[in-house]
């Protein structure tokens, strides 16, 4: 490879050597236009092009130019600064990927509101990610104990008890509501609500036990308990806040697929 096919950039004191074709692959970008020498932001110093910008962040830009992908460390937090550099170099494709990456890398936030009142416990779970709420909805089942009029069995009356399974209520895409415990009703019937959370098969009516099982389920799903606060000391209302950092993903520039070419078979020669 001849030296004419390479270009050396000095970005804030950090040296980068790459192919000319790597710099030119986005013709509308400022990087591609710097090679003609008309942009005063880029100055020739010896055999290097000097750019008075952040050299550390430029390493991510070079990785993008070489691979057409954006793959950042899981603890990366300088999105605004890297976006500013992408704007400076007029790399619209990189700006789009940064926007996608920033949205995907935001932590999922979830709150569990717990209210313990007399013999009943009320739960409201709110999540910033609707998929988490859908997951919990599929795992949580509310069983209502329903006692009907006693029937004669042998020498005594025995009460008939059935458990009716119901899903938790979904007021919106981002939250669900359920409660458990005993509830006295009319006609000498007593309804008890049990909560079951898969894969645990127990049916729990005690609110504290349900809360413990719910927290254990969220911890196994990768959530971390970040804070606990008492919303109201009078009615024993508590709020548990959780976060889950999503795993890093790589985003790739959409490339327009090239049309397939069809090779026509050669016609066989006619025999004379």
BALOBA-1460 file (C-alpha; in Angstrom, 3 decimals):
// residues 272
<rec num="1" residu="x" x="0.000" y="0.000" z="0.000"/>
<rec num="2" residu="x" x="1.472" y="3.347" z="-1.018"/>
<rec num="3" residu="x" x="1.664" y="6.314" z="1.360"/>
<rec num="4" residu="x" x="-0.718" y="8.192" z="-0.957"/>
<rec num="5" residu="x" x="-3.495" y="5.807" z="0.047"/>
<rec num="6" residu="x" x="-3.092" y="6.704" z="3.735"/>
<rec num="7" residu="x" x="-3.854" y="9.837" z="5.732"/>
<rec num="8" residu="x" x="-2.647" y="10.732" z="9.227"/>
<rec num="9" residu="x" x="-4.797" y="12.845" z="11.537"/>
<rec num="10" residu="x" x="-3.625" y="14.558" z="14.698"/>
<rec num="11" residu="x" x="-6.813" y="15.060" z="16.716"/>
<rec num="12" residu="x" x="-6.131" y="16.937" z="19.933"/>
<rec num="13" residu="x" x="-2.684" y="15.355" z="20.170"/>
<rec num="14" residu="x" x="-3.781" y="11.784" z="19.393"/>
<rec num="15" residu="x" x="-2.528" y="10.291" z="16.134"/>
<rec num="16" residu="x" x="-4.788" y="8.296" z="13.815"/>
<rec num="17" residu="x" x="-3.633" y="6.756" z="10.542"/>
<rec num="18" residu="x" x="-6.247" y="5.351" z="8.210"/>
<rec num="19" residu="x" x="-7.121" y="4.863" z="4.571"/>
<rec num="20" residu="x" x="-8.299" y="7.776" z="2.485"/>
<rec num="21" residu="x" x="-11.283" y="5.657" z="1.481"/>
<rec num="22" residu="x" x="-12.298" y="5.363" z="5.149"/>
<rec num="23" residu="x" x="-12.489" y="9.147" z="5.480"/>
<rec num="24" residu="x" x="-14.250" y="9.632" z="2.144"/>
<rec num="25" residu="x" x="-17.008" y="7.033" z="2.580"/>
<rec num="26" residu="x" x="-19.511" y="9.662" z="3.791"/>
<rec num="27" residu="x" x="-19.104" y="12.285" z="1.024"/>
<rec num="28" residu="x" x="-21.478" y="14.806" z="2.622"/>
<rec num="29" residu="x" x="-19.519" y="14.860" z="5.889"/>
<rec num="30" residu="x" x="-17.049" y="17.523" z="6.889"/>
<rec num="31" residu="x" x="-14.401" y="14.845" z="7.302"/>
<rec num="32" residu="x" x="-14.641" y="13.938" z="3.636"/>
<rec num="33" residu="x" x="-14.389" y="17.580" z="2.608"/>
<rec num="34" residu="x" x="-11.320" y="18.279" z="4.736"/>
<rec num="35" residu="x" x="-9.057" y="16.511" z="2.299"/>
<rec num="36" residu="x" x="-9.331" y="19.272" z="-0.310"/>
<rec num="37" residu="x" x="-7.796" y="21.794" z="2.117"/>
<rec num="38" residu="x" x="-10.602" y="24.358" z="1.930"/>
<rec num="39" residu="x" x="-11.811" y="23.984" z="5.537"/>
<rec num="40" residu="x" x="-9.848" y="26.215" z="7.895"/>
<rec num="41" residu="x" x="-10.645" y="23.987" z="10.887"/>
<rec num="42" residu="x" x="-8.238" y="21.392" z="9.458"/>
<rec num="43" residu="x" x="-4.604" y="22.477" z="9.058"/>
<rec num="44" residu="x" x="-1.607" y="20.646" z="7.620"/>
<rec num="45" residu="x" x="1.228" y="20.309" z="10.130"/>
<rec num="46" residu="x" x="4.053" y="18.516" z="8.363"/>
<rec num="47" residu="x" x="2.532" y="15.404" z="6.875"/>
<rec num="48" residu="x" x="-0.392" y="15.336" z="9.318"/>
<rec num="49" residu="x" x="-3.801" y="16.990" z="9.301"/>
<rec num="50" residu="x" x="-4.275" y="18.702" z="12.652"/>
<rec num="51" residu="x" x="-7.781" y="18.886" z="14.136"/>
<rec num="52" residu="x" x="-8.281" y="20.855" z="17.340"/>
<rec num="53" residu="x" x="-10.931" y="18.520" z="18.765"/>
<rec num="54" residu="x" x="-11.250" y="15.768" z="21.406"/>
<rec num="55" residu="x" x="-8.946" y="12.908" z="20.423"/>
<rec num="56" residu="x" x="-10.398" y="10.392" z="22.903"/>
<rec num="57" residu="x" x="-13.917" y="10.752" z="21.515"/>
<rec num="58" residu="x" x="-12.553" y="10.666" z="17.959"/>
<rec num="59" residu="x" x="-11.468" y="7.058" z="18.562"/>
<rec num="60" residu="x" x="-15.178" y="6.121" z="18.711"/>
<rec num="61" residu="x" x="-15.751" y="8.045" z="15.484"/>
<rec num="62" residu="x" x="-12.925" y="6.191" z="13.780"/>
<rec num="63" residu="x" x="-14.391" y="2.870" z="14.930"/>
<rec num="64" residu="x" x="-17.717" y="3.919" z="13.410"/>
<rec num="65" residu="x" x="-16.066" y="4.909" z="10.111"/>
<rec num="66" residu="x" x="-14.269" y="1.578" z="9.873"/>
<rec num="67" residu="x" x="-17.165" y="-0.697" z="10.837"/>
<rec num="68" residu="x" x="-20.358" y="1.323" z="10.249"/>
<rec num="69" residu="x" x="-21.376" y="0.248" z="13.766"/>
<rec num="70" residu="x" x="-21.725" y="1.983" z="17.100"/>
<rec num="71" residu="x" x="-20.579" y="-0.181" z="19.993"/>
<rec num="72" residu="x" x="-19.871" y="1.772" z="23.178"/>
<rec num="73" residu="x" x="-18.702" y="0.556" z="26.601"/>
<rec num="74" residu="x" x="-21.475" y="-0.364" z="29.040"/>
<rec num="75" residu="x" x="-20.386" y="2.462" z="31.377"/>
<rec num="76" residu="x" x="-20.175" y="5.107" z="28.623"/>
<rec num="77" residu="x" x="-21.886" y="8.348" z="29.637"/>
<rec num="78" residu="x" x="-20.502" y="11.068" z="27.321"/>
<rec num="79" residu="x" x="-23.363" y="10.852" z="24.832"/>
<rec num="80" residu="x" x="-23.850" y="14.614" z="24.581"/>
<rec num="81" residu="x" x="-20.137" y="15.260" z="24.014"/>
<rec num="82" residu="x" x="-19.865" y="12.500" z="21.410"/>
<rec num="83" residu="x" x="-23.000" y="13.799" z="19.724"/>
<rec num="84" residu="x" x="-21.447" y="17.268" z="19.634"/>
<rec num="85" residu="x" x="-18.362" y="15.818" z="17.910"/>
<rec num="86" residu="x" x="-20.556" y="13.985" z="15.396"/>
<rec num="87" residu="x" x="-22.342" y="17.263" z="14.660"/>
<rec num="88" residu="x" x="-19.003" y="18.999" z="14.144"/>
<rec num="89" residu="x" x="-17.888" y="16.386" z="11.628"/>
<rec num="90" residu="x" x="-21.387" y="16.411" z="10.054"/>
<rec num="91" residu="x" x="-21.817" y="12.645" z="10.356"/>
<rec num="92" residu="x" x="-25.607" y="12.384" z="10.216"/>
<rec num="93" residu="x" x="-25.571" y="8.568" z="10.267"/>
<rec num="94" residu="x" x="-23.579" y="8.537" z="13.495"/>
<rec num="95" residu="x" x="-25.951" y="11.076" z="15.068"/>
<rec num="96" residu="x" x="-28.908" y="8.789" z="14.286"/>
<rec num="97" residu="x" x="-27.154" y="5.787" z="15.857"/>
<rec num="98" residu="x" x="-26.276" y="7.803" z="18.951"/>
<rec num="99" residu="x" x="-29.931" y="8.718" z="19.402"/>
<rec num="100" residu="x" x="-30.921" y="5.034" z="19.148"/>
<rec num="101" residu="x" x="-28.148" y="3.928" z="21.497"/>
<rec num="102" residu="x" x="-29.026" y="6.553" z="24.105"/>
<rec num="103" residu="x" x="-32.670" y="5.480" z="24.139"/>
<rec num="104" residu="x" x="-31.793" y="1.787" z="24.425"/>
<rec num="105" residu="x" x="-29.197" y="2.264" z="27.145"/>
<rec num="106" residu="x" x="-31.436" y="4.155" z="29.552"/>
<rec num="107" residu="x" x="-32.161" y="2.135" z="32.682"/>
<rec num="108" residu="x" x="-35.581" y="0.573" z="33.060"/>
<rec num="109" residu="x" x="-37.269" y="2.069" z="36.113"/>
<rec num="110" residu="x" x="-39.895" y="0.250" z="38.159"/>
<rec num="111" residu="x" x="-41.777" y="1.194" z="41.325"/>
<rec num="112" residu="x" x="-43.753" y="-1.038" z="43.675"/>
<rec num="113" residu="x" x="-46.299" y="0.768" z="45.849"/>
<rec num="114" residu="x" x="-47.358" y="-1.322" z="48.835"/>
<rec num="115" residu="x" x="-50.248" y="-0.461" z="51.155"/>
<rec num="116" residu="x" x="-51.028" y="-2.657" z="54.151"/>
<rec num="117" residu="x" x="-54.481" y="-1.904" z="55.554"/>
<rec num="118" residu="x" x="-56.110" y="-4.095" z="58.211"/>
<rec num="119" residu="x" x="-56.368" y="-7.593" z="56.732"/>
<rec num="120" residu="x" x="-55.713" y="-6.551" z="53.137"/>
<rec num="121" residu="x" x="-52.603" y="-5.528" z="51.198"/>
<rec num="122" residu="x" x="-52.744" y="-3.463" z="48.000"/>
<rec num="123" residu="x" x="-50.098" y="-3.389" z="45.266"/>
<rec num="124" residu="x" x="-49.509" y="-1.033" z="42.351"/>
<rec num="125" residu="x" x="-46.535" y="-1.723" z="40.081"/>
<rec num="126" residu="x" x="-45.459" y="1.018" z="37.672"/>
<rec num="127" residu="x" x="-42.735" y="0.466" z="35.063"/>
<rec num="128" residu="x" x="-41.134" y="2.683" z="32.432"/>
<rec num="129" residu="x" x="-40.841" y="-0.392" z="30.182"/>
<rec num="130" residu="x" x="-44.196" y="-1.905" z="29.207"/>
<rec num="131" residu="x" x="-42.506" y="-5.248" z="28.430"/>
<rec num="132" residu="x" x="-41.632" y="-5.639" z="32.108"/>
<rec num="133" residu="x" x="-45.251" y="-5.022" z="33.077"/>
<rec num="134" residu="x" x="-46.377" y="-7.567" z="30.498"/>
<rec num="135" residu="x" x="-43.926" y="-10.087" z="31.951"/>
<rec num="136" residu="x" x="-45.274" y="-9.584" z="35.472"/>
<rec num="137" residu="x" x="-48.862" y="-9.725" z="34.266"/>
<rec num="138" residu="x" x="-48.172" y="-13.137" z="32.755"/>
<rec num="139" residu="x" x="-46.647" y="-14.410" z="35.994"/>
<rec num="140" residu="x" x="-49.075" y="-13.009" z="38.567"/>
<rec num="141" residu="x" x="-52.435" y="-14.671" z="39.160"/>
<rec num="142" residu="x" x="-55.057" y="-13.517" z="41.644"/>
<rec num="143" residu="x" x="-57.108" y="-16.343" z="43.153"/>
<rec num="144" residu="x" x="-60.416" y="-15.371" z="44.742"/>
<rec num="145" residu="x" x="-61.780" y="-17.759" z="47.339"/>
<rec num="146" residu="x" x="-65.536" y="-17.992" z="47.026"/>
<rec num="147" residu="x" x="-67.655" y="-19.828" z="49.576"/>
<rec num="148" residu="x" x="-71.162" y="-20.807" z="48.559"/>
<rec num="149" residu="x" x="-74.135" y="-22.013" z="50.626"/>
<rec num="150" residu="x" x="-73.141" y="-25.093" z="52.688"/>
<rec num="151" residu="x" x="-74.432" y="-28.394" z="51.360"/>
<rec num="152" residu="x" x="-75.491" y="-31.472" z="53.352"/>
<rec num="153" residu="x" x="-72.769" y="-34.084" z="53.414"/>
<rec num="154" residu="x" x="-73.373" y="-37.173" z="55.515"/>
<rec num="155" residu="x" x="-74.386" y="-35.970" z="58.984"/>
<rec num="156" residu="x" x="-73.326" y="-32.302" z="58.681"/>
<rec num="157" residu="x" x="-73.228" y="-29.263" z="56.425"/>
<rec num="158" residu="x" x="-69.903" y="-28.639" z="54.688"/>
<rec num="159" residu="x" x="-69.060" y="-25.309" z="52.991"/>
<rec num="160" residu="x" x="-68.244" y="-25.370" z="49.296"/>
<rec num="161" residu="x" x="-65.102" y="-23.418" z="48.422"/>
<rec num="162" residu="x" x="-63.777" y="-22.653" z="44.958"/>
<rec num="163" residu="x" x="-60.786" y="-20.622" z="43.779"/>
<rec num="164" residu="x" x="-61.412" y="-18.377" z="40.801"/>
<rec num="165" residu="x" x="-58.207" y="-17.343" z="38.954"/>
<rec num="166" residu="x" x="-58.030" y="-13.791" z="37.603"/>
<rec num="167" residu="x" x="-55.226" y="-11.712" z="36.060"/>
<rec num="168" residu="x" x="-54.157" y="-8.498" z="37.835"/>
<rec num="169" residu="x" x="-55.782" y="-5.279" z="36.648"/>
<rec num="170" residu="x" x="-54.020" y="-3.240" z="33.963"/>
<rec num="171" residu="x" x="-55.042" y="0.446" z="34.220"/>
<rec num="172" residu="x" x="-52.490" y="1.263" z="31.501"/>
<rec num="173" residu="x" x="-49.600" y="-0.229" z="29.540"/>
<rec num="174" residu="x" x="-47.192" y="0.834" z="32.273"/>
<rec num="175" residu="x" x="-48.811" y="-0.372" z="35.480"/>
<rec num="176" residu="x" x="-50.772" y="-3.168" z="37.083"/>
<rec num="177" residu="x" x="-52.834" y="-3.355" z="40.276"/>
<rec num="178" residu="x" x="-53.794" y="-6.236" z="42.578"/>
<rec num="179" residu="x" x="-54.517" y="-6.933" z="46.222"/>
<rec num="180" residu="x" x="-54.701" y="-9.873" z="48.604"/>
<rec num="181" residu="x" x="-56.100" y="-10.763" z="52.009"/>
<rec num="182" residu="x" x="-59.525" y="-11.320" z="53.525"/>
<rec num="183" residu="x" x="-62.608" y="-9.371" z="52.605"/>
<rec num="184" residu="x" x="-65.892" y="-9.784" z="54.523"/>
<rec num="185" residu="x" x="-68.948" y="-9.546" z="52.280"/>
<rec num="186" residu="x" x="-72.692" y="-9.951" z="52.657"/>
<rec num="187" residu="x" x="-74.790" y="-13.110" z="52.710"/>
<rec num="188" residu="x" x="-72.414" y="-14.786" z="55.183"/>
<rec num="189" residu="x" x="-69.825" y="-15.245" z="52.439"/>
<rec num="190" residu="x" x="-66.162" y="-14.510" z="52.977"/>
<rec num="191" residu="x" x="-63.835" y="-13.931" z="50.047"/>
<rec num="192" residu="x" x="-60.091" y="-14.434" z="50.407"/>
<rec num="193" residu="x" x="-57.687" y="-13.234" z="47.716"/>
<rec num="194" residu="x" x="-54.482" y="-15.174" z="47.173"/>
<rec num="195" residu="x" x="-51.560" y="-14.144" z="44.982"/>
<rec num="196" residu="x" x="-49.434" y="-16.603" z="43.032"/>
<rec num="197" residu="x" x="-46.284" y="-15.514" z="41.164"/>
<rec num="198" residu="x" x="-44.713" y="-17.975" z="38.723"/>
<rec num="199" residu="x" x="-42.574" y="-20.049" z="38.841"/>
<rec num="200" residu="x" x="-43.404" y="-20.190" z="42.574"/>
<rec num="201" residu="x" x="-46.551" y="-22.288" z="42.991"/>
<rec num="202" residu="x" x="-47.595" y="-20.987" z="46.413"/>
<rec num="203" residu="x" x="-50.838" y="-19.068" z="46.884"/>
<rec num="204" residu="x" x="-50.179" y="-16.307" z="49.408"/>
<rec num="205" residu="x" x="-52.741" y="-14.160" z="51.202"/>
<rec num="206" residu="x" x="-50.330" y="-12.314" z="53.508"/>
<rec num="207" residu="x" x="-49.252" y="-9.025" z="51.948"/>
<rec num="208" residu="x" x="-45.756" y="-9.048" z="53.447"/>
<rec num="209" residu="x" x="-45.091" y="-12.519" z="52.015"/>
<rec num="210" residu="x" x="-46.361" y="-11.443" z="48.592"/>
<rec num="211" residu="x" x="-44.135" y="-8.355" z="48.701"/>
<rec num="212" residu="x" x="-41.091" y="-10.490" z="49.475"/>
<rec num="213" residu="x" x="-41.851" y="-12.854" z="46.620"/>
<rec num="214" residu="x" x="-42.432" y="-9.964" z="44.208"/>
<rec num="215" residu="x" x="-39.116" y="-8.326" z="45.141"/>
<rec num="216" residu="x" x="-37.314" y="-11.665" z="44.772"/>
<rec num="217" residu="x" x="-38.850" y="-12.063" z="41.289"/>
<rec num="218" residu="x" x="-37.644" y="-8.608" z="40.215"/>
<rec num="219" residu="x" x="-34.135" y="-9.245" z="41.535"/>
<rec num="220" residu="x" x="-33.940" y="-12.458" z="39.508"/>
<rec num="221" residu="x" x="-34.993" y="-10.460" z="36.423"/>
<rec num="222" residu="x" x="-31.929" y="-8.237" z="36.795"/>
<rec num="223" residu="x" x="-33.493" y="-5.332" z="38.689"/>
<rec num="224" residu="x" x="-31.678" y="-3.650" z="41.581"/>
<rec num="225" residu="x" x="-33.391" y="-2.077" z="44.550"/>
<rec num="226" residu="x" x="-32.198" y="1.549" z="44.624"/>
<rec num="227" residu="x" x="-34.428" y="3.137" z="47.270"/>
<rec num="228" residu="x" x="-37.200" y="2.522" z="49.770"/>
<rec num="229" residu="x" x="-39.362" y="5.256" z="51.181"/>
<rec num="230" residu="x" x="-42.477" y="5.566" z="53.308"/>
<rec num="231" residu="x" x="-45.118" y="7.473" z="51.378"/>
<rec num="232" residu="x" x="-47.536" y="7.703" z="54.292"/>
<rec num="233" residu="x" x="-46.868" y="6.537" z="57.851"/>
<rec num="234" residu="x" x="-50.556" y="6.758" z="58.764"/>
<rec num="235" residu="x" x="-51.788" y="4.105" z="56.341"/>
<rec num="236" residu="x" x="-48.448" y="2.232" z="56.154"/>
<rec num="237" residu="x" x="-47.894" y="3.017" z="52.471"/>
<rec num="238" residu="x" x="-44.415" y="2.238" z="51.119"/>
<rec num="239" residu="x" x="-42.670" y="2.651" z="47.766"/>
<rec num="240" residu="x" x="-39.826" y="0.447" z="46.485"/>
<rec num="241" residu="x" x="-37.842" y="1.765" z="43.500"/>
<rec num="242" residu="x" x="-35.898" y="-0.513" z="41.149"/>
<rec num="243" residu="x" x="-33.604" y="-0.005" z="38.162"/>
<rec num="244" residu="x" x="-32.250" y="-2.364" z="35.541"/>
<rec num="245" residu="x" x="-29.394" y="-1.390" z="33.255"/>
<rec num="246" residu="x" x="-29.934" y="-2.846" z="29.819"/>
<rec num="247" residu="x" x="-27.122" y="-4.823" z="28.240"/>
<rec num="248" residu="x" x="-25.070" y="-2.897" z="25.646"/>
<rec num="249" residu="x" x="-26.102" y="-3.335" z="22.056"/>
<rec num="250" residu="x" x="-24.443" y="-2.473" z="18.803"/>
<rec num="251" residu="x" x="-26.231" y="-0.419" z="16.189"/>
<rec num="252" residu="x" x="-25.396" y="-0.577" z="12.533"/>
<rec num="253" residu="x" x="-25.968" y="1.851" z="9.696"/>
<rec num="254" residu="x" x="-28.710" y="0.663" z="7.375"/>
<rec num="255" residu="x" x="-27.228" y="-0.027" z="4.008"/>
<rec num="256" residu="x" x="-29.323" y="-0.042" z="0.897"/>
<rec num="257" residu="x" x="-29.071" y="-3.537" z="-0.528"/>
<rec num="258" residu="x" x="-27.663" y="-3.776" z="-4.006"/>
<rec num="259" residu="x" x="-30.027" y="-5.158" z="-6.639"/>
<rec num="260" residu="x" x="-29.319" y="-8.714" z="-7.488"/>
<rec num="261" residu="x" x="-28.031" y="-9.409" z="-10.944"/>
<rec num="262" residu="x" x="-29.363" y="-12.336" z="-12.870"/>
<rec num="263" residu="x" x="-27.081" y="-14.232" z="-15.201"/>
<rec num="264" residu="x" x="-28.887" y="-15.508" z="-18.250"/>
<rec num="265" residu="x" x="-27.910" y="-18.996" z="-19.346"/>
<rec num="266" residu="x" x="-26.193" y="-19.211" z="-22.670"/>
<rec num="267" residu="x" x="-28.342" y="-20.479" z="-25.483"/>
<rec num="268" residu="x" x="-27.291" y="-23.803" z="-26.814"/>
<rec num="269" residu="x" x="-26.007" y="-23.768" z="-30.315"/>
<rec num="270" residu="x" x="-28.283" y="-25.227" z="-32.876"/>
<rec num="271" residu="x" x="-26.968" y="-28.225" z="-34.675"/>
<rec num="272" residu="x" x="-26.547" y="-27.726" z="-38.344"/>
